[in-house]
Amino acid sequence: MIDNELMEILACPACKGPVELQEEWIVCQECGLRYPIRDGIPIMLVEEAKQAETDGGEPDSGD
């Protein structure tokens, strides 16, 4: 679990917007990018971010 003090200082590296904890993701409230949490460590890299799910959460097919 991510410490509340850490969540207060984290910001989205892409748009500098505020973020919130949602399950196993840190989600930007401004641009919607989701950053993964691996082994309790937030991976706040734009390259690792995923777009917010908008249509029921179907994964990309990778075609």
C-alpha positions as CSV (number, residue, x, y, z in Angstrom):
1,M,0.0,0.0,0.0
2,I,1.2,3.5,-0.8
3,D,1.7,5.9,2.1
4,N,-0.7,8.8,2.3
5,E,2.2,11.3,2.7
6,L,3.7,10.0,-0.5
7,M,0.4,10.3,-2.4
8,E,0.1,14.0,-1.2
9,I,3.4,14.9,-2.9
10,L,3.0,12.8,-6.1
11,A,2.0,14.5,-9.3
12,C,1.5,13.2,-12.9
13,P,4.8,13.5,-14.7
14,A,3.0,14.1,-18.0
15,C,0.7,17.0,-17.1
16,K,1.7,17.8,-13.4
17,G,-1.9,17.2,-12.4
18,P,-3.0,15.7,-9.0
19,V,-3.1,11.9,-8.7
20,E,-5.2,9.4,-6.7
21,L,-4.9,5.8,-5.8
22,Q,-7.2,3.3,-7.5
23,E,-6.6,-0.3,-6.8
24,E,-3.2,-1.2,-8.2
25,W,-2.8,2.1,-10.1
26,I,-2.0,5.7,-9.5
27,V,-4.4,7.7,-11.7
28,C,-4.0,11.3,-12.9
29,Q,-7.2,13.3,-12.2
30,E,-6.4,15.7,-15.1
31,C,-5.2,13.6,-18.1
32,G,-6.4,10.2,-16.9
33,L,-3.0,8.4,-17.3
34,R,-2.7,5.3,-15.0
35,Y,0.7,4.5,-13.5
36,P,1.3,1.0,-12.3
37,I,2.3,0.0,-8.8
38,R,4.8,-2.9,-8.7
39,D,5.9,-4.5,-5.4
40,G,4.5,-1.5,-3.6
41,I,6.5,0.9,-5.7
42,P,4.7,3.5,-7.9
43,I,6.2,3.5,-11.4
44,M,5.8,7.1,-12.3
45,L,7.2,7.0,-15.8
46,V,5.2,8.2,-18.8
47,E,6.5,5.3,-20.8
48,E,4.9,2.9,-18.4
49,A,1.6,4.7,-18.2
50,K,-1.7,3.5,-19.7
51,Q,-4.6,5.5,-20.9
52,A,-7.7,5.4,-18.6
53,E,-10.2,2.6,-19.4
54,T,-13.3,4.2,-21.0
55,D,-15.3,1.3,-22.6
56,G,-15.5,-1.4,-20.1
57,G,-11.8,-2.1,-19.7
58,E,-11.1,-4.3,-22.8
59,P,-7.4,-4.6,-23.3
60,D,-5.8,-3.5,-26.6
61,S,-5.7,-6.3,-29.1
62,G,-2.1,-5.3,-30.3
63,D,-3.0,-5.8,-33.9
